[in-house]
């Protein structure tokens, strides 16, 4: 650094001349001390480094003059700094003297004020004590006033609220419902008062509130009764006030049920009058209704007449239910909650056992019951008219269509209301009556045809009465196809119908067939069975009967096969031969075959000639036997099966003849004539001619 750089003159002391100079001994000792001091100085010392940095900052150059005056300059700066500090302390001392004077004045003023206050306190202490007591009493009175105010607000109805709740001259509006809600809340809160030792206040308030509540519910009950008399359910926008009143009145189940009874009675008369007007075009007073087209005049037939009446009843029930849903259920389950709360608060409910659960209120079931009650008057009128139609009907198909129509609407009303509703019971009774009339007419119809069951048609076709019965059955099945009966129950449900309108006729055809000869009886019965199967297979719910018919057809077909087979045996002349061989086949000893009469040359020659005469027209003659069978495919198959059986028998005949010839050849003494020469036909030829 610049501050430590040595001057050239300093190095002279280190020269040899300087060392040898005796006068320089003192200087050399001082110099060596400095050098030792410099060399012993630690340049890592912090204070030393800071000193050097300070010299650099002051831009001190290492000159001889600077080195001589550096200490003096530093001491001068320290003296100047100390002087400045002493001047500042002088100013501080002057300020402290001023503050001391001010504090002395303040202490004097404080002592004076303290003396005055002490005197005033002694003079006013009694007045302050009285004021403190008055303030404490005032705070207690204010607390009591606030408590009384809260009590009156919570447990006492104001005169205006009492008037709005109890006076019939006041309307049933928001003020009424607010007062009623407050009265109910007061009644509930009184239970808290009854929990204290002194229950007089709670009993008095509860008694007063109960009277006001009873008067309020009575007022609401009478108001709802008046509103129900003028209520128009056809109005798409029913008043919210009546719905709100019903929700509140539901808490008193007895009053609510009385209102419902009155409402149901009113609606019953209204719907009865509407149904009468829809039937006749006249109102209950006899005045014509221009906007209504009478059902009795518009319906052109019996089924249309009953259908229009049932359609009107369904439309009325749906409209009634929708209107009552708006009235009773549109606001959620508030009415159900009110009824449930009212039931739980009734005396009998409070006296019940603790573990007994309250009965659940089903709003939908109650609504369905109310709709059913509303429709009861119209249902009675409907039952009278439909019963009259059923009893005067004389047509079998119409009777069944009426029963099916009633079943359709019974299922519809079961889903709309419930299976236990009176309207569904009415329709069920009408359906039973219609089915009874259907069975009666069907049996009467069968009884009138007993004479026709005695004569089988000459062409073996199904008789006219059977064809008519199948047409009638087709109409009935088409009607049943549209019913709402479940798919799993349709077969069993339709079985009684078939027993009435089908089984007697097929049994009559079977009896007619038994009185005829083979194969006419089987052909006739098969024609009847084929026609019946063609009719029944159109629908799936007749499958059990179709299976029974196919089983009967199989038996009759087997009889026809036997008949055709016997025809081939008889007309071919081989029946005696085949019968003889079948007898011998059952014996273990076949050596006496030559002794059979059928194998005698004359008989065998005659059989061969008869077979030759029969074979050219055999198949045509056999088919001609079945030409009156209406299923030509079945006739061909039956003939083919019979021919196959005949060919199988002929093969056995051929085998027997060959066996006899072989035995003859084995006998050395045998000189008889060979049977195959007398009966040359082969089984292959027979199959070709009968195919």
DRENMIKE-712401 format. One record per residue (C-alpha): x, y, z. Coordinates in steps of 0.1 Angstrom, whole numbers, plus 5000, padded with zeros to 4 digits. Example, Ala and Ser with C-alpha at 12.3 -4.5 7.8 and 13.67 -1.06 7.14 Angstrom:
2
512349555078 513749895071 
//
This chain:
691
500050005000 501050364995 501050445032 503650175039 506050245010 509550335023 511250655014 514650614997 516350805025 515250545049 517350275033 520450465040 520350355076 520649995064 523750055043 527149925055 528350275060 525550325084 526350015104 530050085107 529450445117 529850465154 527650775156 524850585140 524550335169 521550505185 519750555152 520450205142 518950075174 515750285169 515550175134 515849815142 513149855168 510849995142 511749725118 511049465144 507749635152 506849645116 507849285110 506049175141 502849345131 500149095119 498649195086 495748965093 494649175122 491249335116 492049675132 495249695112 493449625080 490749885089 493450145096 495050085063 491650105046 490950435064 494250575052 493350475016 489950645019 491550965031 493950945002 497050985024 500250965004 503350825020 505651125021 508051245047 505951545056 502851335058 504451085080 505751365103 502351535105 499951235105 499851195143 499251575148 496551585122 494751295138 494951445172 493651775159 490651605143 489951435176 490151765195 487751925170 485251645173 485351665211 484652035209 481651985187 480351725211 480751965241 478752225222 475951985216 475851875252 475652245262 472552275241 471051965257 471752095292 469952415283 466852225271 466852005302 466852325323 463752445304 462052105309 462752115346 461052455349 458052325330 457752015352 457952235383 455052445370 453052125362 453551975396 452352295412 449252295390 448651925398 448751975435 446352265432 443852065412 444251765435 443351985464 440252115447 439151755437 439551625472 437351895484 434651835458 434751465463 434051505500 431051735492 429451495465 430151145479 426751105494 424951215461 427050975440 426150675463 422450745458 422950785420 424750455418 421850275436 419350435413 421250335382 421449975395 417749965401 417150115367 419149835350 417149575369 413849735359 415049745322 415949375323 412549295337 410849505311 412849335283 411948995298 408349085300 408349215265 410048895253 407548685272 404548875258 405948845223 406648475228 403648355249 400848615245 398848695214 398349065207 394749195205 395049225167 396348865164 393648735187 390948915166 392448785133 392548435147 389148395164 386748655149 384648525120 384248875107 388048885100 389148715067 391248405065 394448565051 398148585060 397348755093 395148465103 397848205094 400548405111 398448425143 397648055141 401347965136 402248175166 399548025188 400847675179 404347775187 403247925220 401447595228 404747405221 406847655241 404547615271 405947275276 409147455287 407247655313 405647335327 409147205334 409647455363 408547405398 405847675397 403547565367 400747815373 401948045346 402447765320 399047615327 397347955324 399048035291 398447695277 394847705286 394348045270 396247945239 394447615235 391047805235 392348045209 393747755188 390447575189 388547885179 391047945151 390647585137 386847615140 386947935120 389247775094 387047465092 383947675085 385847875060 387047565041 383447425041 382247745024 385047744999 384447374990 380847454981 381947704955 385247544944 385647484907 388047194901 387947264864 389747584870 393447514861 394547764887 393147674920 393647934948 396747904970 394648005000 392547695000 395647474996 397247645025 394147615046 394047235039 397647195049 396947365082 393647195088 395246855083 396646885118 393146835131 392346505115 388646505126 387946845111 389946765080 388146435075 384746615079 385846855052 386846575030 383446395036 381546715027 383846774997 383346414985 379646434988 379546754968 381846614941 379746304940 376646494932 378546714906 379946414888 376646224889 374946514873 377746554847 377446184838 373646204835 374046504813 376646324792 374146034788 370946224781 372046574772 369946714801 371046854834 369846734867 366946984866 365946864831 367247164812 369047064780 372847114779 373747254744 377547184747 377046804753 376346544727 374346274744 375945934745 372545764742 372045924708 375645924695 376345554702 375245344672 375545004688 375644834721 379444804724 379945164714 377345274740 379145084768 382545194756 381545564755 380245544791 383345374803 385545624784 383645914801 384145754835 387845714829 388146074816 386246204846 388346004871 391646114855 390546484855 389346444891 392546294902 394646564885 392646834901 392846674935 396646634931 396847004925 394747064956 396246814980 399646694968 401046974946 402847134976 404746814985 403846615015 402746905037 399246765042 400646425050 403046585076 400146775091 397946475094 400746275108 401546545134 397846565143 397646195148 400646195170 399246475192 395846325197 394846215231 394445845222 397945865206 399446015237 397845745258 399145465236 402045245245 405445395240 406645115217 403645135194 404745305161 402445565146 400445465116 401945595084 399745825063 399845735026 398946055007 398545874973 396245604988 394145875005 393946064972 392845754953 390245684980 388846044977 388646014939 386845684942 384345834966 383846124942 383045874914 380745654935 377545824923 378545794886 379645434892 376245344905 374545494874 377145324852 376444994868 372745024862 373145104825 375744844818 373744574836 370744654815 372844624784 374244284795 370944134804 369244244772 372044114749 371543794730 374743774710 377543544722 380343754706 378944074718 378743934753 382343844753 383444174738 381544354766 383344134792 386744204775 385944584774 385044574811 388244384819 390244644800 388844934820 389044734852 392744694847 393045064837 391245184869 393244944890 396445124879 394745464882 393245414916 393745084933 392544724930 390344764961 388545074949 384745054946 384845154910 387144864902 384844634922 381844764902 383644694869 384744354882 381144264891 380044384856 382744174840 381643864860 378043934849 379043974813 381043644814 378143464830 375843594802 378443484777 378643134790 374843114792 374443234756 377242994744 375542694761 372142794747 373642814713 375142464717 371842334729 370042464698 372542284676 372141934691 370041824661 372941924637 375341704657 373641384644 374341404606 377841404591 378141594557 378441364527 381641534514 383141494549 383841864552 383542044586 379842104592 378442454589 377842484626 381542404632 382642654606 380442914622 381742824656 385342874644 384443214629 382843314662 386043184680 388243394657 386343704666 386543624703 390343554701 390843874682 389044054710 391043874737 394343954719 393744324728 393144254765 395644364792 396044014807 399643934816 401443714790 402143444816 398443414825 396843434790 396743064783 395142974816 392843274814 391543194780 391042824787 387542864801 386443054770 387642764748 385742524770 382542714763 382842814726 385142544712 385142214731 381442134727 381742174689 384841964686 383341704709 380141704687 382341644656 384041354674 380741204683 379541234647 382741064635 382340774658 378940694642 380540664607 382640394591 386440374585 388040574569 385240824565 385140884603 388840964605 388841184573 385841384586 387341434621 390741524606 389141784584 387541934615 390741914635 392742074606 390242364604 390342404642 394142404643 394342654615 392142884635 393842844669 397442874657 396943234649 397443324685 399943204711 397543184740 395842884725 398942664724 397742404750 394642344729 396642334697 398842064713 395741864722 394441894686 397741774672 397641474695 394141394683 395241444647 398141204653 395740934665 393440984635 396340984611 397540654625 394040514619 394140634583 397540474579 396140144592 393140184569 395240244538 397639964548 394639724552 393339844518 396639754501 396739414517 393139324508 393039464473 396439314464 395238964474 398138914497 396238944530 395838564534 399438504525 400838774548 398538654576 399638294572 403338394572 402838614603 401438314621 404338094610 406838364619 405838334656 406737954655 410337824660 409837534635 409537654599 409937324581 406237284575 405937604555 405037394524 401937274542 400437624544 397337664523 398338004511 401637864497 399837594477 400537644440 396937724431 396537984459 399938134452 399238154415 395938324422 397538574446 400238654420 397538714394 395538934417 398639134427 399539184390 396039324383 396139544414 399539704411 399139934380 396340134397 397240054433 398640404442 395840594425 393240374441 394840424475 395040804471 391440814459 390440674492 391640994509 390541244482 388041404507 390841474532 391341854528 395141834535 396441674503 399941664517 398741464547 396841234524 400041164504 402141114535 399540874550 399440674517 403240664516 403440534552 400840264544 402740164512 406040144532 404439904556 402939704527 406339684511 407939574543 405339294546 406039194509 409739174517 409038924545 406738724521 409538724496 412038604522 409638324532 409138204496 412938204491 413338014524 410837744512 412637714479 416037674497 414537404519 413237234488 416637234472 418237094502 415836804502 417236534479 413936374473 412136704466 410636724432 408136994439 407637314419 409537624430 407437894446 409338184432 408338064397 404738084407 405138424425 407838614406 407238964418 410039124437 410039384465 411939624443 409239614417 406539674443 408339974457 408640124422 404940074414 403840214448 406140514448 
//
